[in-house]
């Protein structure tokens, strides 16, 4: 945890508030540093399975959060601090009516994040049906709906 010291030279009573302000005496504020607010770099309720264009470069942020889902069923948020090997992953259960069985599926995608662009890769999956494991890949399997940058 980081604590920011706020200092003034006037030795009168200080007032500490939950925002950045000028105090009249030394005070410590935990919420100002720890309560980081993000900058929305991409926001689309329908999302995209293709290339994402961000409103600012990821190099201006310490880390980013990517909100994504798989076919609208699985929603997750991944925090990515290093843009070299980002991973979007998750799992879900669904009933496949053509098989008449429940399917457990895990999936992962490794997009390339550079500057103002998120370039999408293939989505890799593992399905388990009746204790039999199936694997494969497909393009456009994960929908990104929001990207937030934190400094």
Order of alpha helices (4+ residues) and beta strands (2+ residues): beta-beta-alpha-beta-beta-beta-beta-beta-beta-beta-beta-beta-beta-beta
